[in-house]
């Protein structure tokens, strides 16, 4: 069954937005009608930076390097369930630093939590919560610069810092962007 002409633009928009979300692949079963003559088919290239080219370009926002308490879980739809960032072990009052240089695009409270967002030259935006901001919107910051302190309630059940990464309105997994030592694979013990 094909959607009505009034619904078709909404479904196409949702398909395009859905294609921005890592891990979401809309196949031939997607609820959109076949393309009209002359329409572009195939994968849609999202404008913006290639996340693979940005691997290990961000520094850790808290020091010493924290444990990752909760991993990124891509939402299956724009407003669907998921974990749109990673949770890092942190203490109340702990200093939070910018992961990369950029311009502070937001300092304020969202859903009762203090938040800071920074737009970077790469086109990515980093988000931090719960944070009491020590910077102002429009300020230029350098990588490692103090932007605030962990403050207020978190969704972790204890103190943590939620770090998000966005390109446009699509969330990315920030973990590959963070620096760290090389991955070393060790052999399995045989016969132990």
C-alpha positions in Angstrom: 0.0 0.0 0.0 1.4 3.3 -1.0 1.2 6.4 1.3 -1.0 9.2 0.4 0.6 12.2 -1.4 0.2 14.3 1.7 2.2 11.8 3.8 4.9 10.9 1.2 7.1 14.1 1.9 7.0 13.3 5.7 8.1 9.7 5.1 10.9 10.8 2.7 12.1 13.3 5.4 12.0 10.6 8.1 13.9 8.3 5.8 16.6 10.9 5.2 16.8 11.7 8.9 16.9 8.0 9.8 19.8 7.6 7.4 21.8 10.1 9.5 21.6 7.8 12.5 24.5 5.3 12.6 23.3 1.7 12.7 20.0 2.5 11.0 19.7 1.1 7.5 16.4 1.6 5.7 16.0 -1.2 3.2 13.5 -2.1 0.6 10.8 -2.7 3.2 10.9 1.0 4.3 7.4 2.5 4.1 8.0 4.8 1.1 6.7 4.3 -2.4 9.1 3.6 -5.3 11.0 6.6 -6.6 9.5 8.7 -9.3 11.2 9.0 -12.7 14.5 11.0 -12.5 14.7 10.6 -8.7 18.1 9.9 -7.1 18.2 6.4 -5.7 20.8 4.6 -3.5 22.5 5.7 -0.3 22.2 9.3 0.7 25.5 11.0 1.6 25.1 13.1 4.7 26.7 16.5 4.4 29.4 17.0 7.0 32.6 15.4 8.2 33.4 11.8 7.7 33.5 10.4 11.3 36.2 7.9 10.3 38.5 10.7 9.3 38.1 12.3 12.8 39.1 9.2 14.8 41.1 10.1 17.9 41.0 13.8 17.3 39.2 14.6 20.6 40.8 14.7 24.1 39.2 13.2 27.1 36.9 15.8 28.9 37.9 14.8 32.4 41.2 13.8 33.9 42.6 11.3 34.6 41.2 9.3 31.7 37.9 8.0 33.0 36.2 4.6 32.8 33.3 4.5 30.3 30.3 3.6 32.3 27.7 3.3 29.5 28.3 3.0 25.8 26.6 4.7 22.9 23.4 3.1 21.7 22.1 4.4 18.4 18.4 5.2 18.4 16.3 3.3 15.8 14.4 6.5 15.0 14.8 10.3 15.5 12.9 10.2 18.8 13.3 6.5 19.6 15.0 4.9 22.6 18.8 4.9 22.7 21.8 6.3 24.5 22.9 9.3 22.5 26.4 9.6 23.9 28.7 7.9 26.5 28.8 8.1 30.2 32.1 8.7 31.8 33.0 8.2 35.5 33.2 11.6 37.1 32.7 13.2 40.6 30.5 16.1 41.6 32.6 19.2 41.2 35.1 17.6 38.9 36.5 19.9 36.2 35.3 19.4 32.6 37.5 20.4 29.7 36.6 21.0 26.0 37.4 17.9 23.9 38.6 20.1 21.0 38.8 23.8 20.1 35.6 25.5 19.0 32.9 28.0 19.8 30.5 27.6 22.7 27.1 27.3 21.1 25.0 26.7 24.3 25.3 27.1 28.0 22.1 26.5 30.0 19.7 24.0 31.4 17.9 21.3 29.4 15.4 18.9 31.1 16.6 20.1 34.5 20.3 19.4 33.8 23.1 21.9 33.2 24.5 21.6 29.7 27.3 23.0 27.6 27.6 22.5 23.8 30.6 23.4 21.6 30.7 23.6 17.8 34.0 22.5 16.4 35.7 23.5 13.1 35.2 19.9 11.9 31.5 20.5 11.9 30.9 18.2 14.9 29.2 19.5 18.1 30.2 18.1 21.5 27.7 18.2 24.4 28.3 17.8 28.1 25.9 17.2 31.0 25.3 17.6 33.9 27.7 20.6 33.9 27.7 24.0 35.5 29.1 26.1 32.7 32.2 28.3 33.3 32.1 29.7 29.8 29.6 31.9 27.9 27.8 31.3 24.6 29.9 32.6 21.8 33.2 32.2 23.6 36.1 30.6 21.7 37.7 27.7 23.6 40.8 25.6 23.0 41.1 21.9 23.5 41.6 21.1 27.1 40.2 24.4 28.3 38.0 24.4 31.4 34.4 24.8 30.4 32.6 23.9 33.6 32.3 21.4 36.5 30.2 18.3 36.9 27.2 19.5 38.9 23.7 18.3 39.6 21.8 15.1 39.1 22.7 12.7 36.3 20.9 9.7 34.7 23.7 7.4 35.7 22.4 6.6 39.2 25.6 8.4 40.6 28.0 11.0 39.4 29.0 10.8 35.8 29.6 13.0 32.7 27.5 12.4 29.7 29.4 13.2 26.5 27.6 13.5 23.2 28.7 14.1 19.6 26.5 15.4 16.8 26.7 16.2 13.1 23.7 18.3 12.3 20.9 16.7 14.3 22.3 13.2 14.1 24.1 11.7 17.1 27.4 9.8 16.6 29.3 7.5 18.9 31.9 9.8 20.6 34.1 7.0 21.7 36.0 6.6 18.4 36.7 10.4 18.4 38.5 10.2 21.8 42.2 9.6 21.9 43.8 6.7 23.6 46.6 4.2 23.3 46.7 1.8 20.4 44.5 -1.3 20.6 46.7 -4.3 21.3 45.4 -7.8 20.7 46.9 -10.5 23.0 46.9 -14.2 22.1 44.5 -16.5 23.9 46.1 -18.8 26.4 46.2 -22.3 24.9 45.5 -25.2 27.2 45.0 -23.2 30.4 
